[in-house]
Amino acid sequence: MSTAKKESEKLYSISEYLKLEEESAEKNEYHNGKVVAMSGGTLAHSILANRIGRLVENGIDANEQDCVAGNSDLKIFIEKANRFVYPDVTILCDDPEYFNNNKQAIINPIIIIEVLSDSTEKYDRGEKFRMYSSLPSFKEYILIDQHQPIVDSLFRENASYWKMQTTIGLDKSFPIHSLGFEINMADLYKKVPNLKNPQFNLDL
């Protein structure tokens, strides 16, 4: 995800936040009353976020699936955490369900994809994953390293059990479990600048 730039000291209601977002030239998340302005990411982050969205869409089209991939302009509302957030990529496979019928934010993603940033990696892997897991529709979480070709895929096998698969190296591919196809790492990381070789290889 892009990094948080500044957190408001004032506490806002949800209606105040949504009105602010309609009028704002920047994206802001809502963290239980606090409005958090989002800053931009690196070139590598931008390339990876755009490319993974396009590769997923290509796979959906090739398999003639009734799903869509939204970019980082699409907000998700997490009721149990009282938060509105902007994932890098969100996949929907059912009719969109909106927060209070407000089409600014959906509540039923099936897959969420985040490109990891140095300042948010711990948050994305920990607290944010737990918040996403509270969404009944959420089945799969994909985390993309922007510095070296490593992708972590977490898939919900049942209501209380998640399985994790780590893919390392440009010669591999990683699964989109919920959609039934794979994505080549070389295609994902194509033209990403300053890409480092993984410190070790792992076959899982």
C-alpha positions as CSV (number, residue, x, y, z in Angstrom):
1,M,0.0,0.0,0.0
2,S,1.0,3.7,-0.3
3,T,2.3,5.2,2.9
4,A,0.3,7.2,5.4
5,K,1.3,10.8,5.2
6,K,-0.4,12.6,8.1
7,E,-3.1,11.7,10.7
8,S,-5.7,14.2,11.7
9,E,-5.9,15.3,15.3
10,K,-9.6,16.0,15.0
11,L,-12.1,13.1,15.2
12,Y,-14.5,12.9,12.3
13,S,-17.8,11.1,11.9
14,I,-18.2,8.8,8.9
15,S,-20.5,11.2,7.2
16,E,-18.0,14.1,7.6
17,Y,-15.2,11.9,6.3
18,L,-17.2,10.8,3.2
19,K,-18.1,14.4,2.4
20,L,-14.4,15.4,2.9
21,E,-13.4,12.7,0.4
22,E,-15.9,13.9,-2.2
23,E,-14.2,17.3,-2.1
24,S,-10.6,16.3,-1.6
25,A,-8.0,16.2,-4.3
26,E,-6.1,13.6,-2.3
27,K,-7.0,10.2,-1.0
28,N,-7.6,9.9,2.7
29,E,-8.3,6.8,4.8
30,Y,-10.5,6.8,7.8
31,H,-9.2,5.1,10.9
32,N,-11.9,5.0,13.6
33,G,-12.5,8.8,13.6
34,K,-9.1,9.9,12.4
35,V,-8.6,11.0,8.8
36,V,-5.2,9.8,7.4
37,A,-3.8,11.5,4.2
38,M,-2.1,9.0,1.9
39,S,1.2,9.8,0.2
40,G,2.3,8.4,-3.1
41,G,4.5,5.3,-3.5
42,T,7.7,4.6,-5.4
43,L,8.0,3.9,-9.1
44,A,8.4,0.2,-8.4
45,H,5.3,0.2,-6.2
46,S,3.3,2.0,-9.0
47,I,4.5,-0.4,-11.7
48,L,3.7,-3.5,-9.6
49,A,0.3,-2.3,-8.6
50,N,-0.7,-1.5,-12.2
51,R,0.8,-4.7,-13.6
52,I,-0.8,-7.1,-11.0
53,G,-4.2,-5.5,-11.7
54,R,-3.8,-5.9,-15.4
55,L,-2.5,-9.5,-15.1
56,V,-5.4,-10.5,-12.9
57,E,-7.9,-8.9,-15.3
58,N,-6.2,-10.8,-18.2
59,G,-6.6,-14.1,-16.3
60,I,-10.3,-13.3,-15.5
61,D,-11.0,-12.5,-19.1
62,A,-9.2,-15.6,-20.4
63,N,-11.2,-17.8,-18.1
64,E,-14.4,-15.9,-18.8
65,Q,-15.1,-15.3,-15.1
66,D,-17.6,-12.9,-13.8
67,C,-15.2,-10.9,-11.7
68,V,-13.6,-7.5,-11.8
69,A,-10.4,-6.0,-10.5
70,G,-10.5,-2.5,-9.0
71,N,-7.4,-0.3,-8.5
72,S,-6.3,1.9,-5.5
73,D,-9.1,4.4,-6.1
74,L,-11.6,1.8,-4.7
75,K,-12.3,2.1,-1.0
76,I,-13.2,-0.8,1.3
77,F,-15.2,-0.3,4.6
78,I,-14.3,-2.6,7.4
79,E,-17.2,-2.4,9.8
80,K,-15.6,-4.2,12.8
81,A,-12.6,-1.8,12.7
82,N,-14.6,1.2,11.7
83,R,-12.2,2.0,8.9
84,F,-12.2,3.0,5.3
85,V,-9.0,1.9,3.4
86,Y,-7.6,1.9,-0.1
87,P,-6.0,-1.4,-1.1
88,D,-3.7,-1.5,-4.1
89,V,-6.0,-4.0,-5.9
90,T,-9.4,-5.4,-5.0
91,I,-11.2,-8.2,-6.8
92,L,-15.0,-8.6,-6.7
93,C,-16.7,-11.7,-8.0
94,D,-20.3,-10.9,-6.9
95,D,-22.5,-7.9,-7.3
96,P,-20.9,-5.0,-5.3
97,E,-22.3,-4.4,-1.9
98,Y,-21.9,-0.9,-0.6
99,F,-21.6,0.7,2.8
100,N,-25.0,2.1,3.7
101,N,-25.8,2.1,-0.1
102,N,-23.0,4.7,-0.5
103,K,-21.2,3.8,-3.7
104,Q,-17.9,5.3,-2.4
105,A,-17.0,2.1,-0.6
106,I,-17.6,-1.6,-1.0
107,I,-17.8,-4.2,1.7
108,N,-17.6,-7.6,-0.1
109,P,-14.1,-8.1,-1.7
110,I,-13.0,-11.6,-2.4
111,I,-9.3,-10.9,-3.0
112,I,-7.2,-8.0,-1.8
113,I,-3.7,-7.4,-3.1
114,E,-1.1,-5.1,-1.5
115,V,2.3,-4.1,-2.8
116,L,4.4,-3.8,0.3
117,S,6.1,-0.5,1.3
118,D,9.0,-0.3,3.8
119,S,6.9,1.9,6.2
120,T,3.7,-0.2,6.0
121,E,4.9,-3.8,5.6
122,K,4.4,-4.7,9.3
123,Y,1.0,-3.1,9.3
124,D,-0.1,-4.9,6.1
125,R,1.1,-8.3,7.3
126,G,-0.4,-7.9,10.8
127,E,-3.1,-5.5,11.9
128,K,-4.4,-4.8,8.4
129,F,-4.7,-8.5,7.5
130,R,-6.6,-9.2,10.7
131,M,-9.0,-6.3,9.9
132,Y,-9.5,-7.6,6.3
133,S,-10.2,-11.1,7.8
134,S,-13.2,-9.8,9.5
135,L,-14.9,-9.3,6.1
136,P,-17.1,-12.4,5.5
137,S,-16.5,-12.3,1.7
138,F,-12.7,-12.1,2.0
139,K,-10.9,-15.3,0.9
140,E,-7.4,-14.4,-0.3
141,Y,-4.7,-11.9,0.5
142,I,-1.6,-11.4,-1.8
143,L,1.4,-9.5,-0.7
144,I,4.0,-8.4,-3.2
145,D,7.6,-7.4,-2.3
146,Q,8.7,-4.4,-4.4
147,H,12.4,-4.9,-3.9
148,Q,12.9,-8.6,-4.8
149,P,10.7,-11.2,-6.6
150,I,8.8,-12.6,-3.6
151,V,5.0,-13.0,-3.3
152,D,3.2,-14.3,-0.3
153,S,-0.3,-15.7,-0.9
154,L,-2.7,-16.3,2.0
155,F,-5.8,-18.3,1.3
156,R,-8.7,-19.0,3.6
157,E,-9.4,-22.7,3.6
158,N,-12.2,-22.5,6.1
159,A,-13.7,-19.9,8.5
160,S,-10.8,-20.2,11.0
161,Y,-7.8,-21.5,9.0
162,W,-5.6,-19.6,6.5
163,K,-2.9,-21.3,4.4
164,M,0.2,-19.3,3.3
165,Q,2.3,-20.0,0.2
166,T,5.5,-18.1,-0.5
167,T,6.8,-17.8,-4.1
168,I,10.4,-16.7,-4.7
169,G,12.2,-16.1,-8.0
170,L,11.4,-14.9,-11.5
171,D,11.3,-18.5,-12.8
172,K,8.2,-19.3,-10.7
173,S,4.5,-18.6,-10.8
174,F,2.1,-18.0,-8.0
175,P,-1.6,-19.1,-7.8
176,I,-4.7,-17.0,-7.5
177,H,-6.5,-19.7,-5.6
178,S,-9.9,-18.1,-5.7
179,L,-9.8,-17.7,-9.4
180,G,-8.1,-20.9,-10.4
181,F,-5.1,-19.6,-12.4
182,E,-1.5,-18.6,-11.9
183,I,0.6,-15.5,-12.7
184,N,4.2,-15.7,-13.8
185,M,6.6,-13.8,-11.6
186,A,8.6,-12.7,-14.6
187,D,5.5,-11.1,-16.0
188,L,4.7,-9.4,-12.7
189,Y,8.2,-8.0,-12.2
190,K,8.9,-7.0,-15.8
191,K,10.6,-3.6,-15.9
192,V,10.6,-3.1,-12.2
193,P,13.7,-0.9,-11.5
194,N,16.6,-1.9,-9.2
195,L,15.1,-5.4,-8.6
196,K,17.4,-7.4,-6.2
197,N,18.0,-11.1,-6.4
198,P,16.4,-13.0,-3.4
199,Q,18.9,-13.9,-0.7
200,F,17.8,-17.5,-1.0
201,N,15.5,-19.7,-3.1
202,L,12.6,-21.6,-1.5
203,D,10.5,-24.2,-3.3
204,L,7.1,-24.7,-1.6
